[in-house]
Amino acid sequence: MFFLIILSIVFNIAPLIILPLNYDSIPNNIPAFLDFFGNTLVSMEKSYVSIFRLPLMGLLLSLICIIMYSFKLTGENEKINKMVWSVVALIGALKMGITSLEILFYENAEVTKIFRLLILILVLAGVMILIYGLLKMYRNKIQYSEYKVGIKSNRIKIIVILFLYAVVVVMPVVLG
């Protein structure tokens, strides 16, 4: 399952390589936030900060998943926990990677629709896997105290990563 974590990091790094190579073909104004129908709510001027925003969010999400993956739990719960967080990391990386590459095709409505459908499917799959894993651990009578120990021992890392994630998310509002 750790292979999925490594794969998620690769999928998060890929846009960091692909986007600069295609920088000239990216429109000068790119969407930062979209509504459910794909309409731009907030846009940003093209810059390395704006094009790297989503890949950075993906890397930060992967770091959270790695921390959660590393929790030492009892019995089958540890196996389920590792499965859940490795799959969530992979789906999150695919979602962020595909979303960040979407700006290369933003002016092509048909390709953008395909990207958005794929992203919706990935998000729904991630949510379902997370719910499935958490329900399975609940049925196995996972003790909250086991998670509490993991969170407590990693709280500074988690707080810093969540703070950085929030900064990257609101960056378009501040810079826009």
N, C-alpha and C positions, 0 to 999 in steps of 0.2 A: 504493500500500500504506500510505502514511502516513495516508490517510483512515481505515483500520481502527484505527490508533492513536488518532486523534481520536475515532472512534466509541466506542472502549473507554473513553476518559475520560468521555464523555457517559453511557455506561451505568453507570459508577462513581459519577457525580455524581447521577444520577436518584434513587437511594434517599435521598441526603442531603436531597432536597427532598420526596419522597413520604412518608417515614417521620415527619418532624415534623408534617406536615399531618394524619396519621392517628394521632398519638401516643395519643390517648384510646382508640382501638380496639385497641391492642396490649395483650395480657395482661400482668398485673403481674409474672409470672414467665416468662421466656423461655429456651428452650434455648440453651446455648452450644456444647456438644459433643454429637453424636448418634452412636450406633453405626450399623452398616450397615443395621439394620432400622428405624431411625428412633426408637429409644428414647433418651430423654434421659439422658446420662451426667453432665453438669454443667449447671446452670442458673444464670441471673443474674436479679437484680431488674431490672425495667424502669428504664432511665435513658437519657439521651442518649448516655452512654458505651457502654452495652450495645447500643443499636440502631445506633450508628454504627460498631461494631467491624468488621463485614464490609465495608461500603463503604470504610473506611479500608484494610483489607487489600487490597481490589481496587485502590485507587489506588496503594498501594505496589508491588503486583505489576506494574501498568502502568508505573510508573517503572523497574523492573528491565527490563521488556521494551523500553522506550524506549532505555535504555542499550545493551542488547544489539543492538537494531535499528540503532543509530548506528555500530556497528563498521565500520571500513573494511576490506573483504576484497578479494581479487583475483578478477577475472573473474566468472563466473556465481555464485560463492559468495556475493558480496555481495547479489545479487538473491534467492537462496534464503534467506539469513539474514534479509533484510528481510521476506520472505514469511512465514517461520516465526514470527518474533517479533511481527509485526503480527497474525497470526491467533491466536497464543497470548494476546496481550494482549486481543483481542476476546473470545475464549472465556472467559478468566479473568474479564473484566469481566461478561460475561453470567452466569457461574456465581455470582460474588459478589453481583451485583445481584439475581438471582432468589432466592438463598439469603437475602439480607437482607430481601427483601420477603415471604418465606415466613412471617415472624412475624405478618404481618397476617392470615394464614389458618390459623395453627397449630392452632386449635381445630376446624377443619373437616378431618376426616381424609381425605376424598376429594380435596379440593383440594391438601392437603399431599402426598398420594401422587403427584399429577400433577407438582407442583413437584420432588419428589425424583427422579422418572423423568427429567424434563427436565435436572436437574442432573447425573445420572449420564451421560446421553447427551453433555452438553457436556464433562464431564471426560474421558470416553473419547475424544471427538473431538479435544480438545486434546492429549492424550497421543499419539494416533496421528499428528497433524500434526507434533508436535515430533519424534517418532521418524522419520517420513518425511523431514522436512527435514534432520535430522542425518545420516541414512543417505545421502541424496542428496549432501550436502556431503562426506561421507566418501568416497563413490564419485568425487567430483570432486577427491579428494586435497587437501582443505583442510588447510592447515598449522596445527597447533595453535599455532604461534608467532604466527599472525595473531590468533587469539582471545586469546592470552596478552598481546599488546600492548594490545588493547582493554581487557582486564580490569585490567592493570597501570595503565593511564592513568586508569581509573575506579574503582580499588579503594576509595578513601575513600567515594565515593558509594555503591558497592555495599554496603560494610560497614555504613554508617549505615542504609541502607534495610533491609537484612536484620535489623539489630538492632531497628529500629522495628517491623518485621513480627513478629519474635519476641515483642516486648513486647505487641503488640496480640493475638497468638494466645494468650498465657498470661494475659492480663488476667482472664478469668473465674475462673481458679484462684486468683489473688491476691485479687480482689474478692469471690469467692464464698465 
